[in-house]
């Protein structure tokens, strides 16, 4: 089976692989020049990162003479150029339209990038544990902010110059303490579910060290839920 053209009227329309590689090559070249680097300077930076990409390989890639583009090269080139791998593959603002898969028509590069990163959901696609980790990050932020506000309210209560100010500060302290407890409860439950699914939860900041029970055993699944 041969790949049919995205646009039957365009005899010189590049294959999907060529288009993806052209996107990366063009963005590498643009970004390199924007940073004022030569191809050799970019090669030197890649070597510093632990994955050498010779100058001639970079030059051949940028000119379209390189036949393949390994994923590891994309990762290192993005790090060297201080950008994200997805931005090399989908150069938003510099490539108006792109092709996500063979046989598919061109779509706005912005839409393709959002689907690639999972920001725009695709019906029937499994996001894995990404939503759980996003929820985890949100709960950590909520808990830390509540703890900080609680401490500020506690200080305000100690330094209040009137009974009314003290009562208001205590009311705020209690409210923020409740928020912190609620977020920590949800975090503990979420982390337990992640472990039961065989996943490793993200590290917690020191201020939230009490979320995981000290007696927690990764081989144990009978612990009571909070």
N, C-alpha and C positions, 0 to 999 in steps of 0.2 A: 504494500500500500504506500503510495507516495503522498507527500504533504501537499495539499491543495493550497493555492494562494489565498491570502487574506483579502486581496483586492484583485479580481480577475482582470481588471483593466491595467494593472501595473505589472508589466513583464519583468521589470527589474526589482521587484519587491524582495527584500532579503528574507532568508529563512529565519525561523524563530531563534535558533541558536545564534545566528549572525547578529540579529537585532539585540539580543541580550548582551552579547560580548561588545557590540558597538556602544551600547549604553554605558557599560562599565569603562571601556577604553576612553570614550569621550569625556566622561566625568573625571577620570583619573588625570587626564591631560589638562582639563580645565582647572581642577583643583590644584594640581602641581604648579601650574603657571601662576595661579592666584597667590600661592604661597611664595612665589619667586624662586622655586627650586628647579634645578636641572634634573634630567633623568638620572644622572649619577648620584645626585644628592638624595633623590627618592630611594634609589637602590641602597645607598648607605644607611638610610633610616630603617629600611626593611631588615637589613642585616643586624642593626642594633636591636631590633625587636626579636631577633632569634630565627627569622625565616628569610634567608637571602633570596632576593629576586634580582638577578643581574641587570645592568643598565640596558644591554641589548635586548633582553626579554621585555623590559618595560617599553623600549622604543618600538619593538615589533608589535607589541600589544596595541599601543597607541595608534600605530599606522595601519592596523588591521592585518598584519602579516602573521600574527600568532594564531595558530589553529585552535588551541584550547585555552581555557581559563579555569584552573582549579579553584575550588571554593576556598582552600587555605590561602591562596594568593589574594583573593578578594578580602578576606578577613584582615590580613596583614597590611594590604594597601590602604584599607579604610583606616586602620589604626595609625599608620604612618602619616596619612593625610589629615588626621584628626577629624574624622567624620564617621558616619555609621555605614556598615556594609549595605544596608537597605538603600541608603542614599546613592551609592554607586550603581546599584542595579536599577533603581527607579529614580533618576535625577529630576526630581520635581522642579519645575520652573525652567529647566534647560532642555528637556525633551517633552514635547506637548502630549504625545500619545505613545503607547507602547503595547506590546503583545504579551499577555501573561502566560499563555500556553500555545503549543502548536495547534493549528487549525482554527484558532480563535481570532476574532476581529480586533482591531485596535481599540483601546480604551484610554481614557485620560490617565496619565501617569500618576496623578494624585490618588485616583481611585484604586489603581493597582497597588500602590504603596500601602494604602490603608488596609487592603485585604491581605497583603503580605505580612504585615505586622499584627494582624488580628484585630485592629481597631474597628474595621468594618466587618461584621459577621457575614459568613457565607452559609446559607441554608444547608444543613446536613453535614457541615464540617465540625470536627471535634477539636475544641480548643485546649484539650488536655487539662492540666492543672493551672493554666494561666489565670483563669478567673479566681481560683482559690488564692493564688499568690498575690493577685491584685487586691483581693479582699483583706488578706493578711497585712499588706503594706498600709492599707487605709486604716485598719484597726490599730496598728502600731502608732500611726500618726495621731489618731484620735486619743489613744491612751496617753501618749507622751504630752500632748497639748493639755489634756485634762489634769495631769499630774502637775504640770508647770503652773497652770492657773490655780490649782488647789494650794500650791505652796505660796503663791503671791497673795491669795486671799487669806491664808493663815497668817502671813506677815502683816497684812492690813488689819486683821483682827487684833493682833498683839500691839500694834502701834496706834490703834484708833484713839481719838481724843474725846469721843462721846459714846454713850451707850448705843445710840441709834446707828452710828458708824460701825461699831463692833458687831451689832446684831446683823447688819447688812453684809458685812464681811463673812461672818459665820454662815449666813445663808448661802452665800456664793461658794464658800469652801465646801459645804455639804453637797451642793449641787454638782460641783466639779468632781468631788470624791466619788459620787454615785456614777458619774460618767466614766471615770477611770475604771471603777469596779466592773461596770457593764462591758466596756471594751475588753478588759482583761479576761473576763468570763468567756466572751465570744472567741477571743484568741486561743484560750486554752482548749475549748471545744474544737475549733478549727484545726489546731495543731494535732490534736489527738486523731481526728478523722484523717488527716494527711498521713500520719504514721500508720494507721490501720490500712490505708491504701498502698502501703509500701513506699511512700515518698518521704523525703527528708525535708522538714519544715525549714524556713529561713532562720538565720541566727537572730536572736533577740538582743536589743540594746541592754546595757547593764541595769537601767532603771526598771526593766520589766523581767528581771531574772526570776521573780517569784511565780511566773506564769506556769512554767513546767514544774511539776512535782519533783522533788529531789529523788524520790524513790522510783521514778518512772523507769520501766524496763522495756526496751524495744521489743523484747520477745513476749511481753505480757499484753494481753488484749482484754483482760477481765476487769480492769480498773473501772470503778464507777464513774459515770459521767457527772460533771459538776452540776 
